[in-house]
Amino acid sequence: MDENPYRAPVETDHIPPAAVDAVGRAGSGRFLAAQIDHTVAVVLFLIVGMNSAASIGNVAAGIAALAAYLGYYFIPEWLCGTTIGKSVFSLRVQQISGEPCTAHQAAVRTLMRLLEVNPFLLGALPAGIAILSTQRTQRLGDLLAGTIVVQSQRRIGTNSATTAIRVIRRGN
């Protein structure tokens, strides 16, 4: 058994989800995944806000831009259990029991981002403190939603960039 506290549990098919000791994913992969996700979400925010302001007004454009930002997190976490950034690092969101994340849980996680990653409330500091100080490395949104971020078994031992390079090389 590996005693590394930063290694996430591996999702397995032969062990019932309730029997898996749910310990969240901490470390640089999760941090970098968050940076990728935030970048994509901010780009969506800016595209929607800037392209709709002239036609629907500034307030409505701001609301639409915020909906696009939050929707980036909510929709893929609810439907797929992962976002682009999490997918790059083979991470996914699940219930502590091992079941897929529900719409309600994805909504709670997403809405808590407004507090945890708000630049006026010390940026991502609240989320980082929660991740580092909880036993399962959960942020506040995870604690309230009953979710956890885990390493997905499907890509263990493979790096997405390495896989992409292999695919390109085979094509030549």
Secondary structure, 3 states (H helix, E strand, C coil): CCCCCCCCCECCCCCCHHHCCCCCCCCHHHHHHHHHHHHHHHHHHHHHHHHHHHHHCHHHHHHHHHHHHHHHHHHHHHHCCCCHHHHHCCEEEEECCCCECCHHHHHHHHHHHHHHCCHHHCCCHHHHHHHHHCCCCCCHHHHHHCEEEEECHHHCCCCHHHHHHHHHHHHC
